[in-house]
Amino acid sequence: MAPHTNPGADPLNLWGNAREGSYVQTGLDPGLEAERERETHTERTDTERTAQTASVARAQRAAHAADELQAESAVRVSAVSRAYAGEDGAPVRALTDITLHAAPGELLAVVGPSGCGKTTLLELICGLQRPDAGTIECAPAALMPQRDLLLPWLSAVDNAALALRIARVSRAQARERAAEMFAELGLAGFEQARPDQLSGGMRQRVAFVRTLLSGKRLLCLDEPFGALDAITRAEMHAWLMDALAREPRTVVLVTHDVEEAVVLADRVAVISPRPGRVVQELEVTPARPRVRTDPDVVGLREQALAALEQGSAR
């Protein structure tokens, strides 16, 4: 078996990604790891203290701005459009005039067919792309992409702690914080396991812990359960609700599974085929935990499916 290689820096900022986070180092050099460990017991220089103070001040300013925004909404997307250049050079419209919002603490599900611009929407919210038109206002946001992106040469706990390490938290402190969440979220005993020793559901939990430890109040989850079997997916739905009860966040969840959207969300935004636009929003009022066979859940699912068909017909 070929040895694992280190991909170096993360150009899409997926391991510690966040709006307002581009000043943070996004790759870890293995050669620097040993050096940092040797410096663990070395006194910080005045320059390092000054840099740390400046970093804390930036974080406090960002948190203050987020608090002001949270008074109204955690994320607001207004008349946003985004297009790409196709293979022939002609523009391909991914999103057109899309408007939606999520209130603080709300789980907003965005449901639509494959290729309708859902992932593009999340990347716009996280600041990884810029819209061609319209505005996006949101709290600091972190993206959990479709693939777990766990690094095969790191243990589960070190993968989960990666966002903290990128933010220059010491290895010992980062591991301690990650281990605490492992115990809370059903991963105790697997801290030292490598990714290839974990089930698909466990890998997704580790990736979710990594996303939580970014410290962002807004989480963008891109089809996190799409690759799981039906039984594991149902277990992960229950696990996600429990995790958010323990660590409240505002969530924008992208999925093409209408039933998943209705079971998990407070509101569902139905997106049309490309170019994506909101064709209907549904309030999901049944109490949690929800059962997919509950008549209210079935009724909302049928409404969402009808909206999808309506959007496809336009």
NORMO-V45394 format. One record per residue. N is the residue number from 1. RES is the residue in one small letter. PSI is psi in degrees with one decimal (999 if undefined). Layout:
BEGIN
n=(N	N)
res=(RES	RES)
psi=(PSI	PSI)
END
This chain:
BEGIN
n=(1	2	3	4	5	6	7	8	9	10	11	12	13	14	15	16	17	18	19	20	21	22	23	24	25	26	27	28	29	30	31	32	33	34	35	36	37	38	39	40	41	42	43	44	45	46	47	48	49	50	51	52	53	54	55	56	57	58	59	60	61	62	63	64	65	66	67	68	69	70	71	72	73	74	75	76	77	78	79	80	81	82	83	84	85	86	87	88	89	90	91	92	93	94	95	96	97	98	99	100	101	102	103	104	105	106	107	108	109	110	111	112	113	114	115	116	117	118	119	120	121	122	123	124	125	126	127	128	129	130	131	132	133	134	135	136	137	138	139	140	141	142	143	144	145	146	147	148	149	150	151	152	153	154	155	156	157	158	159	160	161	162	163	164	165	166	167	168	169	170	171	172	173	174	175	176	177	178	179	180	181	182	183	184	185	186	187	188	189	190	191	192	193	194	195	196	197	198	199	200	201	202	203	204	205	206	207	208	209	210	211	212	213	214	215	216	217	218	219	220	221	222	223	224	225	226	227	228	229	230	231	232	233	234	235	236	237	238	239	240	241	242	243	244	245	246	247	248	249	250	251	252	253	254	255	256	257	258	259	260	261	262	263	264	265	266	267	268	269	270	271	272	273	274	275	276	277	278	279	280	281	282	283	284	285	286	287	288	289	290	291	292	293	294	295	296	297	298	299	300	301	302	303	304	305	306	307	308	309	310	311	312	313	314)
res=(m	a	p	h	t	n	p	g	a	d	p	l	n	l	w	g	n	a	r	e	g	s	y	v	q	t	g	l	d	p	g	l	e	a	e	r	e	r	e	t	h	t	e	r	t	d	t	e	r	t	a	q	t	a	s	v	a	r	a	q	r	a	a	h	a	a	d	e	l	q	a	e	s	a	v	r	v	s	a	v	s	r	a	y	a	g	e	d	g	a	p	v	r	a	l	t	d	i	t	l	h	a	a	p	g	e	l	l	a	v	v	g	p	s	g	c	g	k	t	t	l	l	e	l	i	c	g	l	q	r	p	d	a	g	t	i	e	c	a	p	a	a	l	m	p	q	r	d	l	l	l	p	w	l	s	a	v	d	n	a	a	l	a	l	r	i	a	r	v	s	r	a	q	a	r	e	r	a	a	e	m	f	a	e	l	g	l	a	g	f	e	q	a	r	p	d	q	l	s	g	g	m	r	q	r	v	a	f	v	r	t	l	l	s	g	k	r	l	l	c	l	d	e	p	f	g	a	l	d	a	i	t	r	a	e	m	h	a	w	l	m	d	a	l	a	r	e	p	r	t	v	v	l	v	t	h	d	v	e	e	a	v	v	l	a	d	r	v	a	v	i	s	p	r	p	g	r	v	v	q	e	l	e	v	t	p	a	r	p	r	v	r	t	d	p	d	v	v	g	l	r	e	q	a	l	a	a	l	e	q	g	s	a	r)
psi=(133.5	143.7	150.3	144.4	151.8	122.2	-5.2	-145.9	156.1	97.5	-27.9	2.4	37.9	-17.6	-26.4	25.7	146.4	146.5	139.7	13.9	12.8	-14.6	-8.9	137.7	134.9	11.9	149.3	123.9	121.6	-32.3	-29.2	-20.9	-47.1	-38.7	-40.8	-36.3	-38.6	-24.5	2.0	-41.3	13.0	139.4	136.6	145.3	164.0	-35.9	-42.1	-39.6	-41.3	-43.2	-39.7	-41.5	-42.8	-39.7	-42.3	-41.1	-41.8	-43.5	-39.1	-40.0	-41.8	-40.6	-39.1	-44.2	-39.2	-38.6	-41.4	-41.5	-38.5	-21.9	-27.2	-55.6	153.2	-29.1	137.2	118.7	121.9	112.7	45.3	136.0	149.6	133.6	154.5	162.7	124.7	178.7	-32.4	4.9	-12.6	146.7	139.0	115.7	119.1	-45.1	147.1	121.4	47.0	131.9	127.3	168.7	161.7	132.4	160.2	130.6	1.1	148.2	108.7	121.6	132.3	112.6	138.1	168.3	162.4	139.0	12.6	2.0	15.6	-45.8	-39.3	-41.8	-46.0	-40.9	-33.5	-43.3	-38.8	-0.7	13.7	-16.2	166.6	140.2	153.2	-28.5	156.4	-179.5	153.0	122.9	127.8	161.3	163.4	132.1	147.6	143.1	131.0	104.6	173.7	-45.7	146.3	-24.6	30.6	139.7	121.7	-21.1	-1.5	152.0	168.6	-44.8	-34.6	-32.9	-44.8	-33.3	3.4	-39.9	-36.6	-39.7	-39.8	-33.2	10.5	24.4	142.1	155.0	-43.7	-45.4	-40.7	-43.8	-39.5	-44.9	-40.3	-41.4	-36.2	-41.8	-31.4	-44.4	-39.4	-30.2	22.7	23.1	7.4	136.8	-10.2	17.4	-38.6	2.4	144.9	157.4	-37.0	-3.0	1.5	149.0	168.1	-42.0	-38.0	-37.8	-41.4	-34.7	-43.5	-43.9	-36.4	-39.7	-43.9	-41.7	-42.9	-40.5	-7.8	-19.4	7.3	145.5	-19.3	122.4	130.1	111.5	117.3	96.4	56.9	-19.4	9.4	-29.8	3.9	153.1	167.4	-40.9	-47.0	-36.3	-43.4	-40.4	-39.0	-32.3	-47.8	-39.7	-42.0	-43.2	-40.2	-41.2	-40.6	-26.9	-35.7	-39.2	78.9	135.5	161.0	136.5	133.3	112.3	121.5	135.2	156.9	4.6	106.1	-42.2	-42.3	-42.9	-44.7	-37.4	-35.0	-33.1	160.3	-33.4	151.8	125.1	119.8	126.5	141.6	167.2	162.9	135.4	130.8	136.4	154.8	122.2	-22.5	148.1	136.2	130.3	129.9	105.2	-17.9	142.6	151.0	153.9	145.2	146.7	133.6	-22.4	-2.0	135.0	-38.5	-39.7	-43.4	-42.6	-42.9	-37.9	-42.9	-36.5	-42.8	-41.3	-40.0	-38.4	-38.9	-43.8	-40.0	-43.1	-35.8	-28.9	-17.7	999)
END
